[in-house]
Structure formats: C-alpha cells, structure tokens
C-alpha cells in the first residue's frame, strides 16, 4: 500500500513578502554598517592619523574700535567662534591684539576688550585669525626663547628652547598643532628659571618621516621623546618634567611607563585611551551617512582603521596600565573637550589617586584649557613643579 504524503504547509503570499522584506532590511543594515564603518575609518585616517597641520585662516574682520574695545565680525571661514570666552590673540599682517572679556555679541558680531601687543593700532577693515598662544612670537624673545635641534632616531628634529637650571621641562604638542603650542606655558615657566624644550617628532611637517607616515598615539613617537629626554640628561638635566598636550599626552604616557626616572608629568586634556578618544570624537563631531552613526558602526570604523592604517589601539590604551603608574602626574582637562574625553582622565585619577591630581576647567572646549582660565592653569603647573623640585 502506498503511504500518504501530506502536502507541505502552504505559505501565504503575505508571509513570503514579510520574510523577503526582513531579509532585504538585514542586508541593507549590514551594507550600511560596512559603508559607514569604512567612511569612519577614512575619517580617522585623515583627521587623527595624518600629520598635516591646518593652515591659519581668517576668522574675523574688525568692524568697530572704541577705547579698549574692538568689534569683530566672524567670517564663514572661521575655525573658532570669536565669541569663545577666554584669552586669545588676534593676528593680522600689521598688528597683534590680545583679546579679553566678551562684552557683547550678536549672531555674527562680537565686542571684546583688547590691548595692542605689537605693531600699529588696529584699524577697521583688517582681517585676522584667532591665535591660541595669545602673544606674538617676538614677545618670547625677552625670556630667551630660540630655535634649536635635537637628534632623534630618524635624524635631526627641530625644537624650541629656553636655557636655565638643572630642572628641565620637555613639552610635546598635539599632533595637529606644533611646538609653539607650548609657548603660553613656556612663558609662565620661564619666570622660574627652568630649562625648557618644546619638541617636534616624526612625521611632523618638515621633520623626518618613518615608513608609516602616520601618527600612532605614542607607540612610535615615544622613541623621539626618549631621545629628547636623553639629550636633556646629557646636557646636565637633574630633573625632567614632561608636558603633553592633547594627543601629545599619549606620547608622554608612553614614555612615563618606560622611564620611571621622570620627575613628573603634566597632561593637558590628554588622549590616554586612543580608541575611546576617537570613538567619542566620531560620535560627537561627525555626521554619518544618512545623518546618523550607530555605536556598532563606530566600533567597526575603529577596527577597519586599525587594519587599514596599522593602528595599535591596545598599546595606545595607556589608561589600561594605570596600575603601573609610578610617576606623579598633574592632569588639567577641559571639560567640554570633544576630542579627548574628560571621563578618561577621571578614570585615571580614580585608579591611581596617590599619583594623579586632576583639575577640571569648566566651559573649556578642545585645546582651550589655558585660554579659558590661564591663572588656574599656570598656578597649578607652577605649584606642581615646585612641589617636586628639591633644592
């Protein structure tokens, strides 16, 4: 007898349509993640791992002058909002102003107090750019600043120098800045008579390049800093302090873990967990495909960046090794920094409270800790250095 074989269950047209639609949605989501991840990786490579510093552009034009006040009109090319509170320079071809308090502001016009530091008196119609140093180069000649070199693993590297005592302070700039980023703190420290160097490192514009040609958050750059430290000691340094600004803080941390004879380290809004810093910057400062960026796409972007650009995120996570920290550290962090999260500095201070002192500067954006509160910034650094220097 032939067995009865029932018909296969019938699927409704609606059911098949739903399954097909779900499959298409899954494929679309995966495709979007891959495209977004690749785009994020490219953004990381161009914005974080390149060594090309942006050229200064005109930020504003002077449209009014009255006594000790100047009115500026912000331009579409501006890199920084001219109404940002704090101390800044305003540089033109003919004069240099030091901008102070914001007196009033509108949609595009800002009135601030000012003083003329160099050159002629300001005139209406001049264009200029905001300068984070808040002083012209010539103002540092009075404290003995000069250009010099040191020998790194790849050859001669440029640096800014001030000669002084057996206490040395070596400054390491953010990779999209330059050695003149240290000028405000160098000026403050010059009054104490310490020796100072603000170094360049591999792949900086005009400096020797390595095979990769990209910034590695201290994994490779620490070799240049180590050479600068060795040069300082060979020149008679009895104590060595390191100062790292932004991603330069990663370079300093890499050296701090290597060299326990460092007297102390000062970190200005440091990137001490490179991958987390990049992830936060992506989520806060980038408009993704379709106007959104999912956390999973951000992580995929980090992975793809590691593969495409040979980035060692694990080695560049200096927060993960906080338990090994054996050097006193002062961290000054701009709370509103969108590139280098203050949460990482807080975690470092919690992990090693006996070694790390954290000072948070409120209402300070990326790279603006000193500009926002120079008095607190400078007094904290001077107190830290003085407390570790034994006569």
C-alpha positions as CSV (number, residue, x, y, z in Angstrom):
1,X,0.0,0.0,0.0
2,X,1.3,3.5,-0.9
3,X,1.9,5.8,2.1
4,X,0.0,9.0,2.2
5,X,2.4,12.0,2.0
6,X,0.8,15.2,3.2
7,X,1.3,18.4,1.2
8,X,3.9,20.8,2.5
9,X,2.5,23.7,4.5
10,X,1.4,26.5,2.3
11,X,2.9,29.9,2.9
12,X,0.7,32.9,2.2
13,X,1.9,35.5,-0.2
14,X,1.9,37.9,2.8
15,X,4.3,35.7,4.7
16,X,6.7,35.3,1.9
17,X,6.7,39.1,1.4
18,X,7.4,39.7,5.0
19,X,10.3,37.3,5.1
20,X,11.7,38.8,1.9
21,X,11.4,42.3,3.3
22,X,13.1,41.3,6.5
23,X,16.0,39.8,4.5
24,X,16.3,42.9,2.5
25,X,16.3,45.0,5.7
26,X,19.1,42.9,7.2
27,X,21.2,43.1,4.0
28,X,20.6,46.9,3.9
29,X,21.6,47.3,7.6
30,X,24.8,45.3,7.0
31,X,25.6,47.2,3.9
32,X,25.1,50.5,5.7
33,X,27.3,49.4,8.6
34,X,30.1,48.4,6.2
35,X,29.8,51.6,4.3
36,X,29.6,53.7,7.4
37,X,32.5,51.8,9.1
38,X,34.7,52.3,6.0
39,X,33.8,56.0,6.0
40,X,34.6,56.4,9.7
41,X,37.9,54.6,9.2
42,X,38.8,57.1,6.4
43,X,37.8,60.0,8.6
44,X,40.0,58.6,11.4
45,X,42.9,58.3,9.0
46,X,42.5,61.8,7.6
47,X,41.6,63.7,10.8
48,X,43.6,61.8,13.5
49,X,46.4,59.9,11.9
50,X,47.8,62.4,9.5
51,X,50.5,64.9,10.4
52,X,49.4,67.8,8.2
53,X,48.5,70.8,10.5
54,X,45.8,73.1,9.2
55,X,46.9,76.5,7.8
56,X,45.7,79.6,9.6
57,X,42.7,81.1,8.0
58,X,40.9,84.5,8.5
59,X,38.5,84.1,11.4
60,X,37.1,87.7,11.6
61,X,37.2,91.2,10.4
62,X,37.4,94.4,12.5
63,X,34.2,96.4,12.1
64,X,34.5,98.7,15.1
65,X,37.0,100.2,17.5
66,X,36.3,102.2,20.7
67,X,38.7,102.9,23.5
68,X,39.8,99.4,24.8
69,X,37.1,97.5,22.9
70,X,37.1,96.0,19.4
71,X,34.1,94.7,17.5
72,X,34.8,91.7,15.2
73,X,32.6,90.1,12.6
74,X,33.0,86.4,12.3
75,X,33.7,85.0,8.8
76,X,32.4,81.8,7.2
77,X,36.0,80.5,7.1
78,X,36.4,80.8,10.9
79,X,37.9,77.8,12.7
80,X,36.9,79.1,16.1
81,X,33.9,81.1,17.3
82,X,35.2,84.6,18.0
83,X,32.8,84.8,21.0
84,X,34.6,82.0,22.8
85,X,35.3,83.1,26.3
86,X,38.9,83.3,27.4
87,X,42.2,84.9,26.3
88,X,43.2,84.9,22.7
89,X,45.4,86.7,20.2
90,X,44.1,88.4,17.1
91,X,46.9,88.5,14.5
92,X,47.0,90.5,11.2
93,X,49.8,91.4,8.9
94,X,50.2,94.8,10.7
95,X,49.4,94.3,14.3
96,X,48.7,91.8,17.1
97,X,46.0,92.2,19.6
98,X,45.3,90.3,22.9
99,X,41.6,89.8,23.2
100,X,40.0,89.6,26.6
101,X,36.5,89.7,28.0
102,X,33.4,89.3,25.8
103,X,31.4,92.5,26.3
104,X,28.5,91.7,23.9
105,X,27.7,89.6,21.0
106,X,25.1,89.0,18.3
107,X,24.7,86.5,15.6
108,X,27.9,87.3,13.8
109,X,29.4,90.4,15.6
110,X,31.3,90.2,18.9
111,X,32.7,93.1,21.0
112,X,35.6,92.2,23.3
113,X,38.2,94.1,25.4
114,X,41.7,94.2,23.9
115,X,45.2,95.6,24.1
116,X,47.7,96.1,21.3
117,X,50.7,93.9,21.9
118,X,52.7,94.5,18.8
119,X,52.6,96.7,15.7
120,X,50.3,99.6,14.7
121,X,47.0,100.4,16.3
122,X,44.1,98.3,14.9
123,X,42.1,99.8,12.0
124,X,38.6,99.0,10.8
125,X,38.5,96.6,7.8
126,X,41.5,94.4,8.8
127,X,41.2,90.7,8.6
128,X,42.9,88.4,11.1
129,X,42.9,85.0,12.8
130,X,42.5,84.0,16.4
131,X,45.7,82.8,17.9
132,X,45.6,80.4,20.8
133,X,49.1,81.5,22.0
134,X,47.6,84.9,22.8
135,X,51.0,86.5,22.2
136,X,53.3,87.1,19.2
137,X,56.5,85.2,18.7
138,X,58.6,88.2,19.4
139,X,57.2,88.5,22.9
140,X,59.1,85.4,23.9
141,X,62.5,86.7,22.9
142,X,62.7,88.5,26.2
143,X,62.6,85.2,28.1
144,X,65.3,83.7,25.9
145,X,63.3,81.5,23.5
146,X,65.3,80.3,20.5
147,X,65.1,77.7,17.8
148,X,67.3,74.6,18.2
149,X,67.5,70.9,17.2
150,X,67.9,67.5,18.9
151,X,69.0,64.2,17.4
152,X,66.2,61.6,17.2
153,X,66.3,58.1,15.9
154,X,65.4,59.3,12.4
155,X,67.7,62.3,12.3
156,X,67.7,66.0,13.4
157,X,64.5,67.3,14.8
158,X,63.5,70.9,15.4
159,X,62.6,72.2,18.8
160,X,62.0,75.5,20.7
161,X,64.4,76.0,23.6
162,X,64.9,78.1,26.7
163,X,68.0,77.5,28.7
164,X,68.1,77.6,32.5
165,X,68.6,75.4,35.6
166,X,69.1,71.7,36.0
167,X,65.3,71.3,36.1
168,X,64.1,70.6,32.6
169,X,60.6,70.7,31.2
170,X,60.0,69.0,27.8
171,X,56.8,69.8,26.0
172,X,55.1,67.5,23.5
173,X,52.5,69.1,21.2
174,X,49.2,67.7,19.9
175,X,49.8,66.1,16.6
176,X,47.8,68.6,14.7
177,X,49.5,71.6,16.4
178,X,53.2,72.4,16.5
179,X,55.9,73.1,19.1
180,X,54.6,76.7,19.5
181,X,51.5,75.3,21.2
182,X,53.6,75.2,24.4
183,X,54.5,78.9,24.2
184,X,52.0,80.2,26.9
185,X,53.2,77.7,29.5
186,X,56.8,78.1,28.5
187,X,56.4,81.9,29.1
188,X,54.9,81.2,32.6
189,X,57.6,78.6,33.5
190,X,60.4,80.9,32.2
191,X,60.0,83.0,35.3
192,X,61.1,80.1,37.5
193,X,64.4,79.7,35.6
194,X,63.9,76.1,34.4
195,X,65.3,74.8,31.1
196,X,62.7,74.0,28.5
197,X,62.3,72.3,25.2
198,X,59.2,72.0,23.0
199,X,60.0,69.3,20.6
200,X,58.8,68.1,17.2
201,X,58.6,64.4,16.4
202,X,58.4,62.1,13.4
203,X,56.1,62.9,10.6
204,X,55.6,66.5,11.7
205,X,55.6,68.9,8.8
206,X,59.2,69.5,7.8
207,X,60.6,66.7,10.0
208,X,61.9,63.2,9.3
209,X,59.2,60.7,8.4
210,X,59.1,57.0,9.2
211,X,57.8,54.3,6.9
212,X,54.2,54.6,8.0
213,X,54.0,58.3,7.8
214,X,51.1,58.5,10.3
215,X,50.6,59.4,14.0
216,X,50.5,56.4,16.3
217,X,49.4,57.9,19.6
218,X,52.9,57.5,21.1
219,X,53.6,53.9,20.0
220,X,56.3,55.2,17.7
221,X,56.7,58.8,18.7
222,X,57.8,57.9,22.2
223,X,61.2,57.0,20.6
224,X,61.7,60.6,19.7
225,X,60.7,61.8,23.1
226,X,63.0,59.3,24.7
227,X,65.9,60.8,22.6
228,X,64.9,64.3,23.7
229,X,65.0,63.1,27.3
230,X,68.4,61.5,26.8
231,X,69.7,64.7,25.3
232,X,68.4,66.7,28.3
233,X,70.2,64.4,30.7
234,X,73.4,64.5,28.6
235,X,73.2,68.3,28.9
236,X,73.1,68.2,32.7
237,X,69.4,67.8,33.5
238,X,69.0,66.7,37.1
239,X,65.2,66.5,37.0
240,X,63.0,66.1,33.9
241,X,59.3,67.0,33.7
242,X,57.2,66.1,30.6
243,X,54.2,68.1,29.4
244,X,51.8,66.6,26.9
245,X,49.0,68.5,25.1
246,X,46.0,66.5,23.7
247,X,47.4,63.5,21.8
248,X,50.8,64.6,22.9
249,X,49.7,63.3,26.3
250,X,49.6,59.8,24.8
251,X,53.3,60.3,23.8
252,X,54.1,61.4,27.3
253,X,52.3,58.5,28.9
254,X,54.2,56.1,26.6
255,X,57.5,57.5,28.0
256,X,56.3,57.7,31.6
257,X,55.6,53.9,31.6
258,X,59.1,53.3,30.1
259,X,61.1,55.8,32.2
260,X,60.5,55.8,36.0
261,X,63.2,58.4,36.5
262,X,60.9,61.1,35.1
263,X,60.3,63.6,37.9
264,X,56.7,64.3,37.0
265,X,54.3,64.6,34.1
266,X,51.7,67.3,33.2
267,X,48.9,66.4,30.9
268,X,46.7,69.0,29.2
269,X,43.4,67.2,28.1
270,X,45.2,64.1,27.2
271,X,44.2,61.2,24.9
272,X,45.2,58.4,27.2
273,X,42.9,55.8,25.6
274,X,43.3,56.5,21.9
275,X,40.5,54.2,20.6
276,X,37.9,55.6,23.1
277,X,39.0,59.2,22.3
278,X,38.5,58.6,18.6
279,X,35.1,56.8,19.2
280,X,33.9,59.8,21.3
281,X,35.1,62.2,18.6
282,X,33.3,60.3,15.9
283,X,30.0,60.2,17.9
284,X,30.1,63.9,18.8
285,X,31.8,65.6,15.9
286,X,30.8,63.7,12.8
287,X,27.6,63.5,10.8
288,X,27.4,60.0,9.4
289,X,25.7,58.5,6.4
290,X,22.0,59.3,6.4
291,X,22.8,61.8,9.2
292,X,23.4,59.1,11.9
293,X,26.2,57.0,13.2
294,X,25.4,53.9,15.2
295,X,27.8,52.7,18.0
296,X,28.4,49.5,16.2
297,X,29.4,51.3,13.0
298,X,31.8,53.4,15.1
299,X,33.4,50.3,16.5
300,X,33.6,48.8,13.1
301,X,35.3,52.0,11.9
302,X,37.9,51.6,14.6
303,X,38.6,48.0,13.6
304,X,38.9,49.0,9.9
305,X,41.2,51.9,10.8
306,X,43.4,49.5,12.7
307,X,43.6,47.2,9.7
308,X,44.0,49.9,7.0
309,X,46.4,52.2,8.9
310,X,48.2,49.6,11.2
311,X,46.9,51.3,14.4
312,X,47.7,49.5,17.6
313,X,44.7,50.6,19.8
314,X,45.7,48.2,22.6
315,X,49.2,49.5,23.0
316,X,47.9,53.1,22.8
317,X,45.4,52.5,25.7
318,X,47.5,53.9,28.5
319,X,44.6,54.0,30.9
320,X,44.5,50.2,31.0
321,X,48.0,50.3,32.5
322,X,47.2,52.9,35.2
323,X,48.1,50.4,38.0
324,X,51.7,50.5,36.8
325,X,52.0,54.3,37.0
326,X,55.0,55.2,39.2
327,X,55.4,58.9,38.4
328,X,53.5,61.9,39.8
329,X,51.0,63.3,37.3
330,X,49.1,66.5,37.1
331,X,46.1,66.4,34.7
332,X,44.4,69.6,33.6
333,X,41.4,68.8,31.5
334,X,39.0,71.0,29.5
335,X,35.6,69.6,30.5
336,X,34.0,70.3,27.1
337,X,36.8,68.8,25.0
338,X,35.1,66.7,22.3
339,X,38.2,65.1,21.1
340,X,39.8,63.9,24.4
341,X,37.1,62.8,26.8
342,X,37.4,64.0,30.4
343,X,36.0,60.7,31.5
344,X,39.3,59.0,30.8
345,X,41.2,61.5,32.9
346,X,38.7,61.0,35.7
347,X,39.2,57.2,35.4
348,X,43.0,57.7,35.6
349,X,42.7,59.8,38.8
350,X,40.3,57.2,40.4
351,X,42.6,54.3,39.5
352,X,45.7,56.0,40.9
353,X,44.7,58.7,43.3
354,X,48.0,58.7,45.1
355,X,49.8,59.6,41.9
356,X,47.3,61.6,39.9
357,X,45.9,65.0,40.6
358,X,43.0,66.1,38.3
359,X,42.0,69.7,37.7
360,X,38.9,70.2,35.6
361,X,38.4,73.5,33.8
362,X,34.7,74.2,33.2
363,X,33.3,75.7,30.0
364,X,36.6,75.0,28.2
365,X,36.5,73.4,24.7
366,X,39.0,71.4,22.8
367,X,42.5,72.7,23.3
368,X,41.3,75.7,25.3
369,X,42.2,74.8,28.9
370,X,44.8,77.5,29.2
371,X,42.9,80.1,27.2
372,X,39.8,79.7,29.4
373,X,41.5,80.0,32.7
374,X,45.2,80.9,32.4
375,X,45.5,81.9,36.1
376,X,44.3,78.5,37.4
377,X,46.2,76.6,34.7
378,X,49.6,78.3,35.3
379,X,49.3,78.4,39.1
380,X,48.5,74.6,39.2
381,X,51.5,73.8,37.0
382,X,53.9,76.0,38.9
383,X,52.7,74.6,42.2
384,X,53.2,71.0,40.9
385,X,56.7,71.6,39.6
386,X,57.8,73.5,42.7
387,X,56.4,70.7,45.0
388,X,58.6,68.1,43.2
389,X,61.8,70.1,42.9
390,X,64.1,69.6,45.9
391,X,66.6,72.4,46.3
